[in-house]
Amino acid sequence: MSRPIWTTPADIRAELEKRWQRGQLLTETLADSGLFPLRLNLKQPTTAQLGADFAAARAWVESWQNADSRFFQIEWRDIRHRQLGRNQLPAAVLFATPADAAALLKKSGELARFIELSKTVPDGFDGLRAWLGKYPLRALEYADQWSRLLAVAGWISEHPRPGIYLRQISLPGVDTKFIEKHKKLLGEWLDFLLPEAAIERKHSAIGGFELRYGFLAKPQLIRFRLLDSHLRIGGLSDLTVTAEEFAGLDLPVRRVFVTENDINGLAFPSLDDAMVIFGRGYGFEALAKAEWLRGKEIDYWGDIDTHGFAILDQFRKLFPQTRSLLMDEATLLSHRAHWVTEAAPGKAELSHLRAEEAALYDGLRDNRFGSHVRLEQEYVGFACLLQAVGR
């Protein structure tokens, strides 16, 4: 028969550690919730257990008599046993303040640091005080950068949606790299501090920090090659321009090819009235601004795998006239020697694929050709490309 489990000093320490990890001990220094004085009841021997295993019960009582009780008070309870007579058992421990509980955990320094950080929050930053109450342990993680983070958050609060680059913020000890490194935390703070009208919530606080909070973002760039020598711009055939500049070009081409592989884009053969755009995987917001593309013949060339078809599906949602290039079962089967394994196949239902594309996508997704088959476009023979664009 196993011995009953009675609360030990180590159990109390473990309970306090849980409360520390939940942030309870820290947040009590911000606002008194009535948690302290904190009374923790002890599971103690019953009268029957005292009679059945008095030696174990006595050892348990001695563990409390010898416990380091500098930071808590032990409440004792008198019991009377028919055979053992009158005895005292520890019934509960009482911590008067959060500081006492932190001292037992040897975290007095962290508690004091948190109190110090909370006192530096400026008046009017009620939103940041709310964040402190919600994420007290995270505040300690950023203690060394706290003053600089406050300076950045304060500046943005005073200048909502400033319409400048992050590089143009001028604060002591703060540079662009510092802000870039702390975008996630600053985003959490700004979502508490800024009025709703100053936040574009459709953009994330990490990848879209600038757009979310009204800064100028690094422009999206589009690279393309003019495959017809008669269409060169200032003698140039390979150009990289901003999305806005690309949208305003309205190039006099009939056919537009989009390929995800840079070398394929560079090696694309010369063609009358044609251009090739260097794709960048998911996300075609930059190309979507070019309304003139909607009147062109478009061929998209991607990898033959589940993600390749997902990108095609997304692209065709923007440009419904898009045809797929060399993304068919015949191309896949004729390049079996170059098959590799797709690391993380997609399973999404795609609604913008045509019948043959959808059948091939389902075959890949269902492993009809083998386990997670993938053919990267760069391994498709150049002769196949010449034949395909000739058609």
WOZISUL-V46248 format. One record per backbone hydrogen bond with DSSP energy under -1.0 kcal/mol. CO is the residue of the C=O (numbers start at 1). NH is the residue of the N-H. E is the energy in kcal/mol with one decimal. If there is no record, write none. Layout:
# WOZISUL-V46248
co & nh & e
CO & NH & E
CO & NH & E
This chain:
# WOZISUL-V46248
co & nh & e
8 & 12 & -1.6
9 & 13 & -2.1
10 & 14 & -2.3
11 & 15 & -2.2
12 & 16 & -2.4
13 & 17 & -2.3
14 & 18 & -1.9
15 & 19 & -1.9
16 & 20 & -2.2
17 & 21 & -2.6
18 & 22 & -1.7
19 & 24 & -1.9
20 & 23 & -1.6
23 & 27 & -2.6
24 & 28 & -1.4
26 & 29 & -1.7
27 & 30 & -1.3
27 & 31 & -1.8
38 & 95 & -2.8
40 & 93 & -2.1
43 & 7 & -1.8
46 & 50 & -2.3
47 & 51 & -1.7
48 & 52 & -2.1
49 & 53 & -2.5
53 & 57 & -2.0
54 & 58 & -2.7
55 & 59 & -2.1
56 & 60 & -2.1
57 & 61 & -2.3
58 & 62 & -2.4
59 & 63 & -1.7
60 & 64 & -1.1
61 & 65 & -2.1
62 & 66 & -2.2
67 & 69 & -1.2
73 & 94 & -2.7
75 & 91 & -3.7
75 & 92 & -1.3
77 & 89 & -2.6
79 & 87 & -2.8
81 & 85 & -2.1
85 & 81 & -2.9
87 & 79 & -3.1
89 & 77 & -3.0
91 & 42 & -2.9
92 & 75 & -3.1
93 & 40 & -2.7
94 & 73 & -2.3
95 & 38 & -2.6
97 & 101 & -1.6
98 & 102 & -2.7
99 & 103 & -2.1
100 & 104 & -1.9
101 & 105 & -1.3
102 & 107 & -3.2
103 & 106 & -1.3
107 & 111 & -2.2
108 & 112 & -2.5
109 & 113 & -2.3
110 & 114 & -2.3
111 & 115 & -2.2
112 & 116 & -2.2
113 & 117 & -2.6
114 & 118 & -2.6
115 & 119 & -1.5
117 & 120 & -1.2
122 & 125 & -1.7
125 & 129 & -1.6
126 & 130 & -2.0
127 & 131 & -1.8
128 & 132 & -2.5
129 & 133 & -2.0
130 & 134 & -1.3
131 & 135 & -2.9
135 & 139 & -1.4
136 & 140 & -1.3
137 & 141 & -1.4
138 & 142 & -1.2
140 & 143 & -1.4
145 & 149 & -2.5
146 & 150 & -2.6
147 & 151 & -1.8
148 & 152 & -2.1
149 & 153 & -2.7
150 & 154 & -2.7
151 & 155 & -2.2
152 & 156 & -2.5
153 & 157 & -2.1
154 & 158 & -1.7
155 & 159 & -1.4
164 & 216 & -2.3
165 & 168 & -2.1
166 & 169 & -1.8
171 & 174 & -2.0
175 & 179 & -1.8
176 & 180 & -2.9
177 & 181 & -2.5
178 & 182 & -1.3
180 & 183 & -1.0
182 & 186 & -2.7
183 & 187 & -2.7
184 & 188 & -1.8
185 & 189 & -2.2
186 & 190 & -3.1
187 & 191 & -2.1
189 & 192 & -1.0
189 & 193 & -2.1
190 & 194 & -2.9
195 & 198 & -2.0
196 & 199 & -1.7
199 & 201 & -1.0
200 & 203 & -1.9
208 & 212 & -2.8
209 & 213 & -2.1
210 & 215 & -3.2
212 & 200 & -2.5
214 & 163 & -2.9
220 & 243 & -2.0
222 & 241 & -2.5
223 & 278 & -2.5
224 & 239 & -2.5
225 & 276 & -2.5
227 & 271 & -1.3
228 & 231 & -2.2
229 & 232 & -1.0
233 & 236 & -1.7
236 & 233 & -2.2
237 & 226 & -2.6
239 & 224 & -2.6
241 & 222 & -3.3
242 & 246 & -2.7
243 & 247 & -2.3
244 & 248 & -1.1
246 & 249 & -1.5
251 & 253 & -2.0
254 & 297 & -2.5
255 & 275 & -1.4
256 & 299 & -2.7
257 & 277 & -3.4
258 & 301 & -3.2
259 & 279 & -3.2
261 & 265 & -2.0
262 & 266 & -2.4
263 & 267 & -2.3
273 & 254 & -2.8
273 & 255 & -2.4
274 & 227 & -1.7
275 & 257 & -2.7
276 & 225 & -2.7
277 & 259 & -2.2
284 & 288 & -2.2
287 & 290 & -1.9
289 & 291 & -1.5
290 & 293 & -1.8
291 & 294 & -1.7
293 & 296 & -2.0
297 & 256 & -3.1
298 & 323 & -2.8
299 & 258 & -2.6
300 & 325 & -2.6
301 & 260 & -1.3
303 & 305 & -1.3
304 & 375 & -1.8
305 & 309 & -1.9
306 & 310 & -1.6
307 & 311 & -2.3
308 & 312 & -2.0
309 & 313 & -2.6
310 & 314 & -2.0
311 & 315 & -2.7
312 & 316 & -2.8
313 & 317 & -1.2
315 & 319 & -2.4
319 & 322 & -2.1
323 & 300 & -3.2
328 & 332 & -2.0
329 & 333 & -2.8
330 & 334 & -1.9
332 & 335 & -1.2
335 & 338 & -2.1
336 & 339 & -1.7
340 & 374 & -1.8
354 & 358 & -3.2
355 & 359 & -2.2
356 & 360 & -2.0
357 & 361 & -2.8
358 & 362 & -2.6
359 & 363 & -2.0
360 & 364 & -2.2
361 & 365 & -2.9
362 & 366 & -2.5
363 & 368 & -3.1
364 & 367 & -1.1
372 & 342 & -3.1
374 & 340 & -2.8
375 & 304 & -2.8
376 & 379 & -2.0
377 & 380 & -1.5
381 & 385 & -1.3
382 & 386 & -2.4
383 & 387 & -2.2
384 & 388 & -2.3
385 & 389 & -2.9
386 & 390 & -1.5
387 & 391 & -1.5
